[in-house]
Amino acid sequence: MSETVTIQIPKITRQTLDRLKATFGVTTDEEVLSRALGLANTAVKIAGNANTITLTGQDANAPVTISLNE
């Protein structure tokens, strides 16, 4: 069952949503939020007791460690 939620977002958040639509290859805010929540859920699952995750991308020599507490 889906639920309708109405939110007001600042301009910077709109720009982020639009950038993520292009990156994810989707067309709606709902699809972006679904993917973003999926990523956040995965991060929580793998963070462990330390509540940290490390991300690597194209440049494997420049990992980014993120604390889920901040």
Secondary structure, DSSP 8 states (H G I E B T S, - for coil): ----------HHHHHHHHHHHHHHT--SHHHHHHHHHHHHHHHHHHHGGGTEEEE--S-TTS-EEEETT-
